Amino acid sequence: RRFMSYFLKKTTPSKKGEYLQIYQGYYIPKVGNRNKSYKKLGYVSDLKKQGIEDPIKYFQKEVDALNEKENSVVQIDDYSACKYAGHFLLNAMFNYLNLSKTIDLMHQTSKIQYKMSDLIRNLVFAQVVSPGSKLKAFEKVLPSLYKSVSFSYDQILDGIRLIGINYEKYIELLNFGIQKNWNRKTKNVFFDCTNYYFEIDLEKDDRKKGPSKENRHDPIVSQALLLDSEQIPIGMSMFPGNESEKPQLRKMIEETKERFDIKGRIVQVADKGLNCARNIYAAVKEANDGYIFSRSVHGKNLNEQEKKWIKLENDENIWVNVTNDKEELLFKYKACIDDFEYNFIDEITGEKISFKVKEKRVVTYNPSFARKQIKQIRKEIEKAREKISIKSLARDEFGDCAKYVNFIAVDKNGKQIKIAKDMNEDKIKEDLSLAGFNLLVTSEIDLDPKEIYRIYHGLWRIEESFKIMKSYLEARPAYLQTKESIYGHFLVCYYGLTILRLLELKIFNDELPVNQIIDFIRDYKVTAINEGCYINNATNSRAFKFIKEKLSLSKLGNLNLKTKDLENLFNYDF
């Protein structure tokens, strides 16, 4: 762990106004930049009452003093001779997909003074090896890459803007290379959305305030990902943070079928956030496709008859138990097939459209999931009870636990607001009784329930993909200002994610997890000891041994390497 700097963090957690803390920034090898609270200061309003006229200015001086003291310690780190070399794996995949040729053909009529393929390639390497701002990539990371290509900072900013303008075309080029080598499988496709926050006060371009995945109140930009049947990314869409994610599913499926000239049916797999009548209608009535969606078992999503069927315990003869080798229950399931009616309002004509679909519904009960849900429900109940003890607390102060509270409308200062009345015991009882249950709905009525369950739970890969983008590739925060540059940054992250997935699933046959591949790429370094001679700084990890054996790289672990040895690595052909 290496110290970076102290800074003053300002947040607005409640109506009391700004809250001040001193945060410490530091760097963790293999993980990246992280922050932690160093000292809690308090609310600005309270600090003023204590006699501090300008708390922000006052404590900023303390932060400056801390940084000055820390920087007075001279640290000598000479990395000029040490180079990252593990990105030879990424380089080999770029070559295997023939990306440089197709990218340069796309730009053969442009007037840029550098090769766009070299820029994209090196920015992807930098994002995987040591993610951060484009300034960091320019000043520290690119010069530390073995066989890197030099670019000015202006060229990097200009290039990231250009690729952001046409990011869909670069995804198409990447897909063309993948299709040529492996023949995409699209029988089932997996879809989900996330968003990324920006620490800015005002909305700008596509950075809009909306429901944040991190429960923040900053402007966000949203991202949709589509994975093929093998859970390799096949598409990405960026859209404003205040727009619904549900239409994105229809849009991406339509574009994917058109770009790949897919004639057969696609079974769309998504969680309950994407399950709506309009998407079901688009799948089965408009596109002649299928779907496997989850559906919430809580709230008003199901009628009483459906809830009764889910919880029915006197029909154990139709429950099927799935156990492990020790005969311990992993989960149980039951299924039914029936005609179900849906309706929605057409967004263009305003007309109400009603239709019926023959669906198979599979309800599962997982005891481990039940324990986890019950723990979370009880935590929210306790939080609600604590808040309800505060007199006349408004509904918007409760957050997620508001569902366990009954509210009444009152007039306050000429404005009607909802304040807490008492606990909603019926809702508490219902949610506890439904803990551990999950409902899957599908158009694929001939599919075995266990296969439906297996396919749906393939969504974990897309959730992991977002984690890779956010944590390992540090797609957030994006240190860029314009919409085009921000989208260019996410394209670089998408390229990095897709290439890592190809290494994991196609080259290493899902035997080496993606996090271990990333660790190897970041750890494999060489240090020049004199002209043409290098010392290998790699650690003897499981990933190192696996890659050496899998790719038959006999000299990968040699202590002494010559330029020819490194050139052979960077000319490696899958």
Buried (B, 14 or more C-beta within 10 A) or exposed (E): EEBBBBBBBEEEEEEEEBBBBBBBBEBEEEEBBEEEEBBEBBBBEBBEEEEBEEBBEEBBEBBEEBBEEBEEEEEEEEEEEBBBBBBBBBBBBBBBBBBBEBBBEBBEEEEEEBBBBBBBBBBBBBBBBBBBBBEBBBEEBBEBBBBBBEBEEEBBBBBBBBBBEBBBEBBBBBBBBBBEEBEBEBEBBBBBBBBBBBEEEEBEBBBBBBEBBEEBEBBBBBBBBBBBBBBBBBBBBBBBBBEBBBBBBBBBBEBBBEBBEBEEBBBBBBBBBBBBBBBBBBBBEEBEBBBBBBBBBBEEEBEEEBBEBBBEEEEEEEBEEBEEEEEEEEBBBBBEEEEBEBEBEEEEEEEEBEBEBEBBBBBBBBBEBBEEBBEEBEEBBEBBEEBBEEEEBBBEEBEEBBBBBBBEEEEEEEEEBBBBEEBBEEBBEBBBEBBBBBBBBBBBBEBEBBEBBEBBBBBEBBEBBBBBBBBBBBBBBBBBBBBBBBBBBBBBBBBBBBBBBBBBBBBBEEEBBBBBBBBBBBBBBBBBEEEEEBBBBBEEBEBBEBBBEEBEBEBBBBEEBEEEBBEBBBEBEB
